[in-house]
Amino acid sequence: MADDHQHYVPQFLLKGFSTGGKRNKQVWVFDKRDDKSYRTSVRNVASQGGFYDFSIGNERRSLDPALQRLESAVADDIRTVMQRKAMPSDQEARSRIAFFVAVQMVRTDAQRQQYIDLEDLLRREIEKRGGWAEGAARFPDFSLEESTAQAIQLIPHLARSAAPFILSKSWILYATKASDPFWIGDNPVTLDNNINEAHIPGNLGLASEGIEICLPISDTLSMGFLCP
């Protein structure tokens, strides 16, 4: 059964940055848009009602139950990393974590908006270059609901194609002190490249030489997946 309160950053990750008792975990939030900071329950952040629900014809579906199963499976793996302060050597655990990181990259609100905006961007670019060629097949006019449904259904396919690249990296666990903590955002998987500088187009692809993929799992630990 899908939860109406659906997170695009799992609560078990957010709790690694929280304070408070076991039943009242809270995190500090910085809202970039309003330039405000406040503290709130983990349940209230990085989530939207029915975020993974969609329709195919008259049938209502949801990706949320599958995502919850994935989170339940990988949460134990990540808790073990935190307890042992070491990346797993077990291949099954590494495969689960790699798929989870890939899912986390493509499940966010920003990723969805990018997909939805792509069609409009392509239309504007075609018009700027002189319009459609005579007889060319045009993009169908999808409603926002249809585009959202397509974006949700793409998540498993995109993650399956991305996971092998994450699995092939060098796995490193970074640590810091609580006085100089890691932060987590609504797009928690970060990409960097210190070999191919930013002026080189396409230097943040998962197969790019020098790519560094990071996912903070607590205020003092972050998983890193680096180009060998």
Order of alpha helices (4+ residues) and beta strands (2+ residues): beta-alpha-beta-beta-beta-beta-beta-alpha-alpha-alpha-alpha-beta-beta-beta-beta
